[in-house]
Amino acid sequence: MAHTSHDRNAATQRIWCGALLALTGSLAILLLATPGAVAPALYWAMSSIALLTALAVVAAGECAWERMVANARAAGVVAR
């Protein structure tokens, strides 16, 4: 069964929605866990940068994996 561009778009949309959900949840946890002894602005900035970087790496990895599997299927190396 051939995958359409709609299937790929839907998968990509699910990945980004999952990343957005993880970002929202993580920011909420950061809000609750911000210690009062450390400068909150610095803590938030560094934690947010680390979180966004991690999410970007996960999203890039997922997209690369999808491309690799699609290429393998097109070459007949991997079956559905």
Buried (B, 14 or more C-beta within 10 A) or exposed (E): EEBEEEEBEEBBEEBBEBBEEBBEEBBEEBEEEEEEEEEEEEBBEEBBEEBEEBBEEBBEEBBEEBEEEEEEBEEEEEEE
